[in-house]
Amino acid sequence: MRLYQKAAATALLLVSAALSAQTVVTVNGTPVDSKDVERRARIFQANSNGQIQDGPELRNEITRELIIETLVTQEAKRLKLDKGSDYQKMESEALKALKAEGLDKDKNFQQNWADYRNHLLMRAYALDIARKNPISDAELRQQYQRIADYYRNSEEVQLGLIVTDKAEQARAALKELKAKKKFSEVAVKYSLRADAKQTGGIDPEYMPLKNLKEQNPTVYQAVSGLGKGQYTPSPLQEGNIGLILYVNDKRKVQLPAFEALKPEIEQNLHQIHWDAAVDALGQKAKIVPAK
């Protein structure tokens, strides 16, 4: 489950001013320390291959996650979920797997294992919430019908993308497109995307225009009026990056059958229950930023 999708309103604290303190914030008396924020910031950066830069935004997001983690693990222990069969089984299997790979010999194992046990506790709490909030087949079908009604008679697109960081490259790509060269060939030649040679710049997935309008209005405005085989006449600029968008296909939304979509609908409904439970924990909690 997406455990961090929504933080409790009271937990969304801007604490960057306190990051130099040893204790960044206390959650029901439990301190969240700057060393934990620092450590997780390093892990995020290391795992991002240089794509994530350190700074206040990253530190604030990590702090929010640590607040939620603390709230949930506190509640899980209060409910004695750490003594339950779900947690005990997950912990035993995880430790066995780590030892089989020799990771228990790593110098950072104790800290990493402590972090992982917290995540296992959060999973146990998610399972407990799901068990207490069973979702009936009727609810799933009702939600499916809402989705079908929402997308009825709307369209979805399969987009192609050429990414450039030089204006002359973008102009050259557009010139070749205007000369009726295949989009995939132009994308392979000019796009900076690493997968362009494999995909020809075409995303295999279709995106409903309703989703695109909500998630990326700028891209929606650029492509919603384009027909199949058309492209943006000039690049969209994002900093020094130029994006040429191409509509490879456009069709009515193809909604999967109920049985195919059922697992995703069920997961989303469980997520709603999770969000509500975490929000309730935040509303009751005493969360105090360091001064």
Secondary structure, DSSP 8 states (H G I E B T S, - for coil): --TTSS--GGG----GGGTTSSEEEEETTEEEEHHHHHHHHHHHHHHTTT-S--SHHHHHHHHHHHHHHHHHHHHHHHTTGGGSHHHHHHHHHHHHHHHHTTGGGSTTHHHHHHHHHHHHHHHHHHHHHHHHS---HHHHHHHHHHHHHHHTT-EEEEEEEEEESSHHHHHHHHHHHHTT--HHHHHHHH---TTHHHHTTB-SS-EEHHHHHHH-HHHHHHHTT--TT-B-SS-EEETTEEEEEEEEEEEE-----HHHHHHHHHHHHHHHHHHHHHHHHHHH--EEE--
